[in-house]
Amino acid sequence: MSTDLSNLTNLDGFIGACLVDSESGMMLASEDGNGILDLETAGAANMEVVRAKNAAMQSLGLEDRIEDIMISLGSQIHLIRPLASNPDVFIYVALDRAKANLGMARLKVRETEGTLKV
């Protein structure tokens, strides 16, 4: 099992990241940037976002998978990316919107996903 998220800390505007089991809401790994976000609570809460999107896709008869979900808040950007190798686990990343580069963040999260083994 490899759950190293440390390379995400190099993202501009990094606030925090965690790896979450979407069935239980349990955090499997985390990297805390500045302590302003309770990653355990955020991960568990975003489990509901993933579940809701999966239910919506099922209701619509879409036979597809979530690549990533972006939530833009006034001051933050949150990225959620289920693992292609295990869609029951997702990466959650929070960034300071004023400092973040969304394109680079999506690329880095996708790269990190490729290194994880859960």
VOTITOR-376453 format. One record per residue (C-alpha): x negated, z, y negated. Coordinates in steps of 0.2 Angstrom, whole numbers, padded with zeros to 4 digits, always signed. Layout:
N
XZY;...
END
This chain:
118
+0000+0000+0000;-0007-0005-0017;+0002+0001-0033;-0011+0000-0046;-0002-0004-0063;-0018+0000-0074;-0021-0018-0080;-0004-0017-0089;-0012-0004-0101;-0022-0018-0110;-0006-0026-0116;-0004-0025-0135;+0009-0012-0139;+0009-0004-0122;+0020+0011-0121;+0021+0014-0102;+0025+0005-0086;+0031+0011-0069;+0035+0004-0051;+0052+0009-0046;+0062+0008-0029;+0079+0000-0035;+0088+0008-0020;+0084+0026-0024;+0078+0025-0042;+0062+0034-0037;+0046+0030-0046;+0032+0025-0035;+0018+0023-0048;+0016+0024-0066;+0004+0022-0081;+0009+0031-0097;+0003+0024-0113;+0007+0037-0127;+0019+0049-0119;+0034+0044-0130;+0044+0038-0115;+0050+0048-0100;+0045+0034-0087;+0054+0043-0073;+0070+0043-0082;+0068+0026-0089;+0064+0019-0071;+0079+0027-0064;+0090+0021-0078;+0084+0003-0076;+0088+0004-0058;+0106+0002-0064;+0102-0013-0074;+0095-0022-0059;+0110-0017-0048;+0122-0023-0062;+0113-0040-0063;+0113-0042-0044;+0131-0038-0043;+0135-0050-0057;+0126-0064-0048;+0135-0060-0032;+0152-0061-0041;+0147-0078-0048;+0142-0084-0032;+0124-0087-0038;+0112-0088-0023;+0096-0084-0034;+0085-0070-0038;+0080-0061-0053;+0063-0067-0060;+0063-0055-0074;+0075-0046-0086;+0070-0043-0105;+0079-0031-0116;+0074-0031-0134;+0078-0016-0144;+0075-0013-0163;+0057-0006-0160;+0053-0010-0142;+0054-0023-0128;+0057-0018-0110;+0053-0030-0096;+0059-0028-0078;+0052-0038-0064;+0058-0036-0046;+0044-0040-0034;+0046-0057-0025;+0038-0049-0010;+0050-0035-0010;+0065-0037-0022;+0070-0019-0019;+0055-0013-0030;+0053-0018-0048;+0040-0016-0062;+0046-0009-0078;+0036-0011-0094;+0040-0004-0111;+0031-0011-0126;+0031-0008-0145;+0040-0023-0152;+0029-0024-0168;+0013-0026-0158;+0018-0035-0142;+0016-0053-0138;+0030-0056-0126;+0023-0072-0118;+0007-0063-0114;+0016-0048-0107;+0027-0058-0096;+0011-0067-0089;+0002-0050-0086;+0017-0043-0078;+0018-0058-0066;-0001-0057-0062;+0001-0038-0059;+0015-0042-0047;+0004-0053-0037;-0008-0038-0034;+0005-0026-0028;+0008-0022-0010;+0023-0011-0006;
END
